[in-house]
Amino acid sequence: MYLTETALTALLECFFVQSEREFRFLEEMHGYQYISGLAQYKNKYQIIHPFNGQPVNDDFIAITRYERGDQAIEFVFGDNHFILDSLVYFDKINRYEFSDVMAGAKKADIQISGEWGATDSSIITNFLKTHSAILREHIHYFTNPDEKLIKRIDTVKQKKLENAVRRHFKNQITEACGFAAKAFLKKDYARVVSLLLPLERYLGKADLKKLKLAQKHIHA
């Protein structure tokens, strides 16, 4: 996705200005310290440089972060897909998405997620306003979670990870079966076997039949 340098600069300015405006209450009312800028990584460490309108690369990462001790609330904009995301740290190690916290708090009626393709300032503004409203109403879940809540949030996060792994594996199977079907039509039976044999226990009847036939042709 391509944007002119002028358009990209305008989006970044919108992100930083609106973030500071929407979440100033975290500083004023809850004792957080505000940090913002463009992130770079050196020796696995994140360094945040102030944004002063300088040109950025396509894989830029813009961050506004509110820190209080080991806790942090963070908003991210960037990558070449123009992603918007929201994160919370209850300590220096464990990171959660806002949606994890809301699900762990059993607030299923609150639908919140990141954004892809945020190439319009209105998308950025609405995203930040929505998160600001949620934080204002449910700030205690983010700043003072008890052990029970953290355990529920961990469970939500783990289930999401497991589901993502299952989806990825399912996509791999679908892709392999598609390649195998083409190879079977070309009578490239060795490729059919190499694609399907590692997945044998997960194959449906039709693909399993292709595998068995391909094996017979190879050993004929």
C-alpha positions as CSV (number, residue, x, y, z in Angstrom):
1,M,0.0,0.0,0.0
2,Y,1.6,3.3,-1.1
3,L,1.2,6.7,0.3
4,T,3.0,9.9,-0.5
5,E,5.4,11.2,2.0
6,T,3.1,14.2,2.7
7,A,0.1,11.9,3.3
8,L,2.1,9.6,5.6
9,T,3.4,12.5,7.6
10,A,-0.1,13.7,8.1
11,L,-1.2,10.3,9.4
12,L,1.7,10.1,11.8
13,E,0.9,13.6,13.1
14,C,-2.7,12.6,13.5
15,F,-1.7,9.5,15.5
16,F,0.6,11.3,17.9
17,V,-1.6,14.4,18.4
18,Q,-4.8,12.4,18.9
19,S,-3.1,9.9,21.2
20,E,-1.8,12.7,23.5
21,R,-5.2,14.3,23.5
22,E,-7.3,11.2,24.1
23,F,-5.1,9.6,26.8
24,R,-3.8,12.7,28.7
25,F,-6.1,11.6,31.6
26,L,-3.7,8.6,32.1
27,E,-1.0,11.1,33.1
28,E,-3.2,13.6,35.0
29,M,-5.4,11.1,36.9
30,H,-3.4,7.8,37.1
31,G,0.2,8.8,37.3
32,Y,1.4,7.4,33.9
33,Q,4.4,8.9,32.0
34,Y,3.9,9.6,28.3
35,I,6.5,8.4,25.7
36,S,6.0,8.6,22.0
37,G,8.0,8.4,18.8
38,L,9.2,6.0,16.1
39,A,10.5,2.6,17.2
40,Q,13.8,1.1,16.1
41,Y,15.3,-2.2,17.2
42,K,19.0,-2.6,18.1
43,N,20.4,-5.8,19.6
44,K,16.8,-6.9,20.4
45,Y,16.2,-3.7,22.3
46,Q,13.5,-1.2,21.4
47,I,14.6,2.4,21.1
48,I,12.0,5.2,20.6
49,H,13.1,8.3,18.7
50,P,10.9,11.5,18.7
51,F,8.9,12.1,15.6
52,N,9.7,15.6,14.1
53,G,8.2,15.2,10.7
54,Q,11.2,13.3,9.3
55,P,10.8,10.8,6.4
56,V,10.0,7.2,7.4
57,N,10.4,3.8,5.8
58,D,7.6,1.6,4.7
59,D,8.0,-0.6,7.7
60,F,7.8,2.2,10.2
61,I,6.4,1.6,13.7
62,A,5.0,4.6,15.6
63,I,4.3,4.2,19.3
64,T,2.6,6.1,22.1
65,R,3.2,4.5,25.4
66,Y,2.0,5.3,28.9
67,E,4.3,3.8,31.6
68,R,3.8,3.5,35.4
69,G,6.4,1.4,37.1
70,D,6.4,-2.0,35.4
71,Q,3.0,-1.4,33.8
72,A,2.4,0.1,30.4
73,I,-0.5,0.9,28.1
74,E,0.6,1.1,24.5
75,F,-0.8,2.1,21.1
76,V,0.9,1.1,17.9
77,F,0.6,2.4,14.3
78,G,2.6,1.3,11.3
79,D,4.1,-1.5,9.3
80,N,3.5,-1.5,5.5
81,H,-0.1,-2.7,6.2
82,F,-0.8,0.5,8.3
83,I,-1.9,-1.5,11.4
84,L,-3.4,0.0,14.5
85,D,-3.1,-2.0,17.7
86,S,-3.5,-1.6,21.4
87,L,-1.6,-3.4,24.1
88,V,-1.3,-3.5,27.9
89,Y,1.6,-4.7,30.0
90,F,0.9,-5.7,33.6
91,D,4.7,-6.2,34.0
92,K,7.8,-5.9,31.9
93,I,7.3,-9.4,30.3
94,N,3.7,-10.2,29.7
95,R,1.9,-8.4,26.9
96,Y,-1.9,-8.5,26.2
97,E,-4.2,-7.1,23.6
98,F,-7.1,-4.9,24.9
99,S,-9.5,-7.5,23.6
100,D,-7.9,-10.1,25.8
101,V,-8.4,-7.9,28.9
102,M,-12.1,-7.2,28.0
103,A,-12.7,-10.9,27.4
104,G,-11.0,-11.8,30.6
105,A,-13.2,-9.3,32.4
106,K,-16.2,-10.9,30.9
107,K,-17.2,-7.8,28.9
108,A,-18.2,-9.8,25.8
109,D,-20.5,-7.0,24.8
110,I,-17.5,-4.7,24.1
111,Q,-16.1,-5.4,20.7
112,I,-12.6,-4.1,20.3
113,S,-9.9,-5.0,17.9
114,G,-7.0,-3.6,15.9
115,E,-7.3,-2.1,12.4
116,W,-5.6,-2.9,9.1
117,G,-5.2,-0.4,6.3
118,A,-5.6,2.7,8.4
119,T,-4.7,5.1,5.7
120,D,-7.3,7.8,6.6
121,S,-7.0,10.0,9.6
122,S,-10.7,9.3,10.5
123,I,-9.8,5.7,11.1
124,I,-7.0,6.6,13.4
125,T,-9.1,9.1,15.3
126,N,-12.0,6.7,15.8
127,F,-9.7,4.0,16.9
128,L,-8.1,6.1,19.6
129,K,-11.4,7.6,20.7
130,T,-13.0,4.2,21.1
131,H,-10.0,3.0,23.2
132,S,-10.1,6.1,25.3
133,A,-13.7,5.6,26.1
134,I,-13.1,2.0,27.1
135,L,-10.1,2.9,29.3
136,R,-12.1,5.7,31.1
137,E,-14.9,3.4,31.9
138,H,-12.9,0.2,32.7
139,I,-9.6,1.7,33.9
140,H,-9.4,-0.7,36.9
141,Y,-9.1,-3.7,34.7
142,F,-6.0,-2.2,33.1
143,T,-4.3,-0.6,36.0
144,N,-5.2,-2.8,39.0
145,P,-6.1,-6.3,37.9
146,D,-6.4,-9.0,40.6
147,E,-4.9,-12.4,40.2
148,K,-8.2,-14.0,39.2
149,L,-8.5,-11.5,36.3
150,I,-5.0,-12.0,35.1
151,K,-5.5,-15.8,35.1
152,R,-8.7,-15.4,33.0
153,I,-6.8,-13.0,30.6
154,D,-4.0,-15.5,30.3
155,T,-6.5,-18.2,29.4
156,V,-8.1,-16.0,26.8
157,K,-4.7,-15.3,25.3
158,Q,-3.7,-19.0,25.3
159,K,-6.9,-20.0,23.6
160,K,-6.4,-17.3,20.9
161,L,-2.9,-18.6,20.3
162,E,-4.1,-22.2,20.0
163,N,-6.8,-21.2,17.6
164,A,-4.4,-19.3,15.5
165,V,-2.1,-22.3,15.3
166,R,-5.0,-24.5,14.3
167,R,-6.0,-22.1,11.6
168,H,-2.5,-21.9,10.3
169,F,-2.2,-25.7,10.2
170,K,-5.5,-26.0,8.5
171,N,-4.4,-23.5,5.8
172,Q,-1.2,-25.5,5.4
173,I,-3.2,-28.7,4.8
174,T,-5.5,-26.9,2.3
175,E,-2.6,-25.5,0.4
176,A,-0.8,-28.9,0.3
177,C,-3.9,-30.7,-0.9
178,G,-4.3,-28.1,-3.6
179,F,-0.7,-28.6,-4.8
180,A,-1.1,-32.4,-4.6
181,A,-4.3,-32.3,-6.7
182,K,-2.4,-30.4,-9.5
183,A,0.5,-32.8,-9.2
184,F,-1.8,-35.8,-9.4
185,L,-3.3,-34.5,-12.7
186,K,0.2,-34.2,-14.0
187,K,0.9,-37.7,-12.9
188,D,3.7,-36.4,-10.7
189,Y,3.1,-39.1,-8.1
190,A,6.3,-38.6,-6.2
191,R,5.3,-35.0,-5.5
192,V,1.8,-36.1,-4.4
193,V,3.3,-38.4,-1.9
194,S,5.9,-35.9,-0.6
195,L,3.1,-33.4,0.0
196,L,0.4,-35.6,1.5
197,L,2.3,-38.4,3.4
198,P,3.4,-36.1,6.3
199,L,-0.3,-35.0,6.6
200,E,-1.8,-38.5,6.2
201,R,-3.6,-38.6,9.5
202,Y,-5.3,-35.3,8.8
203,L,-6.5,-36.0,5.3
204,G,-10.1,-36.3,4.1
205,K,-11.2,-39.3,2.1
206,A,-10.6,-37.8,-1.3
207,D,-7.1,-36.7,-0.5
208,L,-6.3,-39.9,1.3
209,K,-7.4,-41.8,-1.8
210,K,-5.0,-39.7,-4.0
211,L,-2.2,-40.5,-1.6
212,K,-2.8,-44.2,-1.8
213,L,-3.2,-44.2,-5.6
214,A,0.0,-42.2,-5.9
215,Q,1.9,-44.7,-3.7
216,K,0.6,-47.6,-5.8
217,H,1.8,-45.9,-9.0
218,I,5.3,-45.3,-7.5
219,H,5.6,-48.9,-6.4
220,A,4.0,-50.5,-9.5
